[in-house]
Amino acid sequence: MNSPSAVTPPAPDWSNTAVGDPAAWPASLRLTVDILLNSPQAMLLMWGAQQIMIYNSAYAELIGLPSLRAPGGNVPSMQPSAWSWNSGALAEARAGRSLSYRGASLPVWRSSRMEQQSLDLYYTPIRDDSGVAGVLCTLAPAPIAPLADSATPLRLLVVEDNADARYLVCETLRALGHEVEDVAAGEDALPLLATRHFDVLFTDVSLPGMSGVELARHARQKTPELALLFASGYGDELTRHLDFPSQSLQKPYDIEDLQAVLEKIAAKLHAP
């Protein structure tokens, strides 16, 4: 009885792409593309001074943009978020250094809209005879670490006017083991703060109507023991000189940053 033979997928037609005839490729490009196209892990390659993008089906599925069709092979009209989210990462890899980032928040396309997803990113320089000619990025969904067994869940009120951002941060907090309620405006938060117990007020600084800072000041006057955590695209520039204690996260923040701040808050709240 003959054993079944593996079916080799057809080689991509590179004739209409910017990388041209594979016969003229350097060995490092041929090897990298072979690994990329046969890997179940999401991979994206930036090649040459033109910044030609080559990617596999796993990357196209992860990012979710309807226009993405592996294997690519052209210069995109807009930089993929794996590069644009952190120019320093690309510069380091082009200088010949491998590096990784855990829990980076990148936009992906889900259910006909953009969402932020936490990803682990690994950057590898690819060399040819003249030096670093490309950078390979491997992407993987970041695992969410639950609370340690000894940790106590926090009760948080999240105030964020962007519905997508509010949903994502609340689901992340719940995955971390915390109890969460959420509203879209400071005015909606006031009745909850007056009638329910929360350990942490986690609010965007820029809100329509009552600002996050105004909300926090009002909440602090009513409940002095309430911990205050701000999220802002300006870091702590708008909150560093406040007349009450608070913590700040700069958007976009990653899960590790959020978890670290909450651990500090929990340790202070539950200190003997």
The 8 nearest C-alpha neighbors of each residue, nearest first, counted from 0:
[[1, 2, 3, 4, 5, 6, 7, 8],
 [0, 2, 3, 4, 5, 6, 7, 8],
 [1, 3, 4, 0, 5, 6, 7, 8],
 [4, 2, 1, 5, 6, 0, 7, 8],
 [3, 5, 2, 6, 1, 7, 0, 8],
 [4, 6, 7, 3, 8, 2, 1, 9],
 [7, 5, 8, 4, 3, 9, 10, 2],
 [6, 8, 5, 9, 10, 4, 37, 11],
 [9, 7, 6, 10, 11, 5, 37, 36],
 [10, 8, 11, 7, 12, 6, 36, 37],
 [9, 11, 8, 12, 7, 13, 36, 33],
 [12, 10, 13, 9, 70, 8, 14, 69],
 [11, 13, 14, 10, 15, 16, 9, 20],
 [14, 12, 16, 15, 19, 11, 20, 18],
 [13, 15, 12, 19, 16, 20, 17, 18],
 [16, 14, 13, 17, 19, 12, 72, 18],
 [17, 15, 72, 13, 18, 73, 14, 19],
 [16, 18, 73, 19, 72, 51, 15, 74],
 [17, 19, 16, 72, 20, 13, 51, 73],
 [20, 18, 17, 14, 13, 16, 21, 15],
 [19, 21, 22, 23, 14, 13, 18, 24],
 [22, 20, 24, 23, 19, 29, 13, 18],
 [23, 21, 20, 24, 25, 19, 29, 26],
 [24, 22, 21, 20, 25, 19, 26, 18],
 [23, 25, 21, 22, 28, 29, 26, 20],
 [26, 24, 28, 27, 29, 127, 23, 128],
 [25, 27, 29, 28, 30, 24, 127, 31],
 [26, 28, 30, 25, 29, 31, 127, 126],
 [29, 27, 31, 30, 26, 25, 32, 24],
 [28, 30, 26, 32, 27, 31, 33, 24],
 [31, 29, 33, 27, 28, 32, 26, 34],
 [30, 32, 28, 34, 33, 29, 35, 27],
 [31, 33, 35, 29, 34, 30, 28, 36],
 [34, 32, 30, 31, 36, 35, 29, 37],
 [35, 33, 31, 37, 32, 36, 38, 30],
 [36, 34, 32, 38, 33, 37, 31, 42],
 [35, 37, 55, 33, 34, 38, 32, 54],
 [38, 36, 34, 35, 33, 39, 55, 32],
 [37, 39, 40, 35, 36, 34, 41, 55],
 [38, 40, 57, 41, 37, 56, 36, 35],
 [41, 39, 38, 57, 42, 137, 138, 139],
 [40, 42, 58, 57, 138, 137, 39, 55],
 [43, 41, 137, 58, 136, 54, 35, 55],
 [44, 42, 54, 136, 135, 53, 137, 45],
 [43, 45, 135, 53, 52, 134, 54, 46],
 [44, 46, 52, 134, 50, 133, 51, 135],
 [47, 45, 133, 51, 50, 44, 132, 52],
 [48, 46, 132, 49, 50, 133, 51, 45],
 [47, 49, 50, 46, 132, 51, 133, 45],
 [50, 48, 47, 51, 74, 46, 45, 17],
 [51, 49, 46, 45, 48, 47, 74, 52],
 [50, 52, 74, 73, 46, 45, 49, 72],
 [53, 51, 45, 72, 44, 73, 74, 71],
 [54, 52, 72, 71, 44, 70, 43, 45],
 [55, 53, 43, 70, 42, 69, 71, 44],
 [54, 56, 69, 36, 58, 70, 57, 42],
 [55, 57, 59, 69, 58, 60, 54, 70],
 [56, 58, 41, 60, 55, 59, 40, 61],
 [59, 57, 41, 61, 56, 60, 55, 42],
 [60, 58, 56, 62, 57, 61, 67, 63],
 [59, 61, 63, 57, 58, 62, 56, 64],
 [60, 62, 58, 63, 59, 57, 41, 107],
 [63, 61, 107, 59, 60, 64, 108, 58],
 [62, 64, 108, 60, 61, 59, 107, 65],
 [63, 65, 66, 108, 67, 62, 59, 107],
 [66, 64, 67, 63, 68, 108, 59, 62],
 [65, 67, 64, 68, 63, 59, 69, 71],
 [68, 66, 65, 59, 64, 69, 71, 63],
 [67, 69, 71, 70, 66, 59, 56, 65],
 [70, 68, 71, 55, 56, 54, 67, 59],
 [69, 71, 54, 55, 53, 72, 68, 56],
 [72, 70, 53, 69, 73, 54, 52, 68],
 [71, 73, 53, 16, 52, 17, 51, 18],
 [74, 72, 51, 17, 16, 52, 71, 75],
 [73, 75, 51, 52, 50, 76, 49, 72],
 [76, 74, 77, 73, 78, 52, 51, 79],
 [75, 77, 74, 78, 79, 73, 51, 52],
 [78, 76, 75, 79, 74, 80, 83, 82],
 [77, 79, 83, 80, 75, 82, 76, 81],
 [80, 78, 81, 82, 83, 77, 75, 84],
 [79, 81, 83, 82, 84, 78, 105, 106],
 [82, 80, 79, 83, 84, 136, 105, 85],
 [83, 81, 80, 84, 79, 85, 89, 86],
 [82, 84, 80, 85, 78, 81, 86, 79],
 [85, 83, 80, 82, 81, 86, 105, 79],
 [84, 86, 87, 83, 88, 82, 89, 81],
 [87, 85, 89, 88, 83, 90, 82, 84],
 [86, 88, 90, 85, 89, 91, 92, 84],
 [89, 87, 91, 86, 90, 85, 92, 98],
 [88, 90, 92, 86, 87, 91, 93, 82],
 [89, 91, 87, 93, 88, 92, 94, 86],
 [92, 90, 94, 88, 89, 93, 96, 87],
 [91, 93, 96, 95, 89, 94, 124, 90],
 [94, 92, 90, 95, 91, 89, 131, 124],
 [93, 95, 91, 92, 96, 90, 131, 124],
 [96, 94, 92, 93, 124, 131, 91, 97],
 [95, 97, 92, 91, 94, 98, 124, 93],
 [98, 96, 123, 122, 92, 124, 95, 99],
 [99, 97, 122, 121, 96, 123, 100, 92],
 [98, 100, 121, 120, 122, 101, 97, 119],
 [99, 101, 120, 119, 103, 121, 102, 98],
 [102, 100, 119, 103, 120, 118, 99, 141],
 [101, 103, 117, 118, 119, 141, 253, 254],
 [104, 102, 118, 117, 253, 101, 119, 105],
 [103, 105, 117, 116, 253, 115, 118, 102],
 [106, 104, 115, 116, 103, 117, 80, 107],
 [107, 105, 115, 114, 116, 113, 108, 104],
 [108, 106, 62, 114, 113, 115, 63, 109],
 [107, 109, 113, 63, 112, 64, 62, 114],
 [110, 108, 112, 111, 113, 107, 63, 114],
 [109, 111, 112, 108, 113, 63, 114, 107],
 [110, 112, 109, 108, 113, 64, 63, 65],
 [113, 111, 109, 108, 110, 114, 107, 163],
 [112, 114, 108, 107, 109, 106, 115, 111],
 [115, 113, 106, 107, 108, 116, 109, 112],
 [114, 116, 106, 105, 104, 107, 117, 113],
 [117, 115, 104, 105, 106, 118, 114, 107],
 [116, 118, 104, 102, 103, 141, 140, 105],
 [119, 117, 140, 141, 102, 103, 139, 120],
 [118, 120, 101, 141, 139, 102, 100, 138],
 [121, 119, 138, 100, 99, 137, 118, 101],
 [120, 122, 99, 137, 136, 98, 100, 138],
 [121, 123, 136, 98, 97, 135, 99, 92],
 [122, 124, 97, 135, 134, 92, 125, 136],
 [125, 123, 134, 92, 95, 133, 131, 93],
 [126, 124, 133, 134, 131, 132, 123, 135],
 [127, 125, 131, 130, 132, 124, 27, 133],
 [126, 128, 130, 129, 132, 27, 131, 25],
 [127, 129, 130, 126, 25, 131, 132, 27],
 [130, 128, 127, 131, 126, 132, 25, 125],
 [131, 129, 126, 127, 128, 132, 125, 95],
 [130, 132, 126, 125, 133, 124, 93, 127],
 [133, 131, 126, 47, 125, 127, 130, 46],
 [132, 134, 46, 125, 45, 47, 131, 124],
 [133, 135, 124, 45, 125, 123, 44, 92],
 [134, 136, 44, 123, 122, 43, 124, 45],
 [135, 137, 122, 43, 121, 42, 44, 138],
 [138, 136, 42, 121, 120, 41, 43, 135],
 [139, 137, 120, 41, 119, 42, 136, 118],
 [138, 140, 119, 118, 141, 120, 41, 137],
 [141, 139, 118, 119, 117, 142, 138, 116],
 [142, 140, 118, 119, 102, 117, 139, 143],
 [143, 141, 144, 140, 102, 117, 118, 119],
 [142, 144, 145, 141, 175, 174, 254, 171],
 [143, 145, 142, 175, 146, 174, 147, 258],
 [146, 144, 175, 176, 143, 147, 174, 148],
 [145, 147, 175, 176, 150, 148, 144, 152],
 [146, 148, 150, 149, 145, 151, 144, 176],
 [147, 149, 150, 146, 151, 145, 152, 176],
 [150, 148, 147, 151, 146, 152, 266, 145],
 [151, 149, 147, 148, 146, 152, 265, 262],
 [150, 152, 153, 149, 265, 146, 148, 269],
 [153, 151, 177, 176, 150, 154, 178, 146],
 [152, 154, 177, 198, 178, 155, 151, 265],
 [153, 155, 178, 197, 198, 179, 177, 199],
 [156, 154, 199, 179, 197, 200, 198, 153],
 [155, 157, 180, 200, 181, 179, 201, 199],
 [158, 156, 181, 201, 202, 155, 180, 200],
 [157, 159, 202, 182, 183, 181, 184, 203],
 [160, 158, 183, 165, 203, 161, 202, 157],
 [159, 161, 183, 184, 162, 206, 158, 165],
 [162, 160, 164, 159, 163, 165, 183, 166],
 [161, 163, 165, 164, 160, 166, 159, 183],
 [164, 162, 166, 165, 161, 167, 114, 113],
 [163, 165, 167, 161, 166, 162, 168, 159],
 [166, 164, 162, 168, 163, 159, 167, 161],
 [165, 167, 163, 169, 164, 168, 162, 170],
 [168, 166, 164, 170, 169, 165, 171, 163],
 [167, 169, 171, 165, 170, 166, 172, 164],
 [170, 168, 172, 166, 171, 167, 165, 173],
 [169, 171, 173, 167, 172, 168, 174, 166],
 [172, 170, 168, 174, 169, 173, 167, 175],
 [173, 171, 175, 169, 174, 170, 177, 168],
 [172, 174, 177, 176, 170, 175, 171, 169],
 [175, 173, 171, 176, 172, 170, 145, 143],
 [176, 174, 145, 172, 173, 146, 177, 171],
 [175, 177, 173, 174, 146, 152, 145, 172],
 [176, 178, 152, 173, 153, 172, 175, 154],
 [179, 177, 154, 153, 173, 155, 152, 176],
 [180, 178, 155, 154, 156, 177, 169, 181],
 [181, 179, 156, 157, 155, 178, 182, 169],
 [180, 182, 157, 156, 158, 179, 183, 165],
 [183, 181, 158, 184, 187, 188, 157, 159],
 [182, 184, 160, 159, 158, 181, 187, 185],
 [185, 183, 187, 186, 182, 160, 158, 188],
 [184, 186, 188, 187, 209, 214, 189, 211],
 [185, 187, 184, 188, 189, 209, 208, 190],
 [188, 186, 184, 185, 189, 182, 190, 183],
 [187, 189, 185, 191, 186, 190, 192, 182],
 [188, 190, 192, 191, 186, 187, 193, 185],
 [191, 189, 193, 192, 188, 194, 187, 186],
 [192, 190, 194, 193, 188, 189, 195, 187],
 [191, 193, 189, 190, 195, 194, 188, 196],
 [192, 194, 190, 191, 195, 189, 221, 196],
 [193, 195, 191, 192, 190, 196, 189, 197],
 [196, 194, 191, 192, 193, 197, 190, 156],
 [195, 197, 198, 192, 194, 154, 193, 191],
 [198, 196, 154, 199, 155, 195, 156, 225],
 [197, 199, 154, 225, 155, 153, 226, 196],
 [200, 198, 226, 155, 197, 227, 225, 201],
 [199, 201, 156, 227, 155, 228, 202, 226],
 [202, 200, 228, 157, 229, 156, 199, 227],
 [203, 201, 158, 229, 157, 211, 200, 159],
 [202, 204, 230, 159, 205, 229, 211, 231],
 [203, 205, 211, 231, 212, 210, 230, 229],
 [206, 204, 203, 210, 211, 207, 231, 212],
 [205, 207, 210, 211, 204, 208, 160, 209],
 [208, 206, 209, 210, 184, 205, 160, 185],
 [209, 207, 210, 206, 185, 184, 186, 205],
 [208, 210, 185, 213, 207, 206, 214, 186],
 [211, 209, 206, 213, 212, 205, 204, 208],
 [210, 212, 204, 214, 213, 203, 202, 215],
 [211, 213, 215, 210, 214, 204, 216, 238],
 [214, 212, 216, 210, 215, 211, 209, 217],
 [213, 215, 211, 217, 212, 216, 185, 218],
 [214, 216, 218, 212, 217, 213, 219, 211],
 [217, 215, 219, 213, 218, 214, 212, 220],
 [216, 218, 214, 220, 215, 219, 213, 221],
 [219, 217, 215, 221, 220, 216, 222, 214],
 [218, 220, 223, 222, 216, 221, 217, 215],
 [221, 219, 217, 218, 222, 223, 216, 215],
 [220, 222, 218, 219, 223, 217, 193, 192],
 [223, 221, 219, 224, 225, 220, 218, 192],
 [224, 222, 219, 225, 220, 221, 218, 226],
 [223, 225, 222, 226, 219, 198, 268, 221],
 [226, 224, 223, 198, 222, 199, 227, 219],
 [227, 225, 199, 198, 200, 224, 228, 245],
 [228, 226, 245, 200, 199, 201, 246, 225],
 [227, 229, 201, 246, 247, 245, 200, 202],
 [230, 228, 247, 202, 203, 201, 204, 248],
 [231, 229, 203, 248, 247, 249, 204, 202],
 [232, 230, 249, 233, 234, 250, 204, 203],
 [231, 233, 250, 249, 234, 230, 251, 248],
 [234, 232, 231, 236, 235, 249, 237, 250],
 [235, 233, 249, 231, 236, 232, 248, 247],
 [234, 236, 238, 239, 237, 247, 233, 249],
 [237, 235, 234, 238, 233, 239, 240, 231],
 [238, 236, 235, 239, 233, 240, 234, 204],
 [237, 239, 235, 241, 240, 236, 247, 212],
 [238, 240, 235, 241, 236, 237, 245, 247],
 [241, 239, 238, 242, 237, 236, 243, 235],
 [242, 240, 243, 238, 239, 244, 245, 237],
 [241, 243, 240, 244, 216, 239, 238, 245],
 [242, 244, 241, 245, 216, 219, 240, 215],
 [245, 243, 242, 246, 241, 227, 226, 239],
 [246, 244, 227, 228, 243, 247, 226, 229],
 [245, 247, 228, 229, 227, 248, 244, 260],
 [248, 246, 229, 228, 235, 230, 234, 249],
 [247, 249, 230, 234, 229, 250, 231, 252],
 [250, 248, 234, 231, 232, 252, 230, 251],
 [251, 249, 232, 252, 231, 230, 248, 234],
 [250, 252, 249, 104, 253, 232, 248, 231],
 [253, 251, 250, 249, 256, 248, 254, 104],
 [254, 252, 103, 102, 256, 255, 104, 257],
 [253, 255, 257, 256, 102, 258, 252, 117],
 [254, 256, 258, 257, 253, 259, 102, 101],
 [257, 255, 259, 254, 253, 258, 260, 252],
 [258, 256, 254, 260, 255, 259, 261, 253],
 [257, 259, 255, 261, 256, 260, 254, 262],
 [258, 260, 262, 256, 261, 257, 255, 263],
 [261, 259, 263, 257, 262, 258, 264, 256],
 [260, 262, 264, 258, 263, 259, 265, 257],
 [261, 263, 265, 259, 264, 260, 266, 258],
 [264, 262, 266, 260, 261, 265, 267, 259],
 [263, 265, 261, 267, 262, 266, 268, 260],
 [264, 266, 262, 268, 267, 263, 261, 269],
 [265, 267, 263, 269, 264, 268, 270, 262],
 [268, 266, 270, 264, 265, 269, 263, 262],
 [269, 267, 265, 266, 270, 264, 198, 226],
 [270, 268, 266, 267, 265, 271, 151, 264],
 [269, 271, 267, 268, 266, 265, 264, 263],
 [270, 269, 268, 267, 266, 265, 264, 151]]
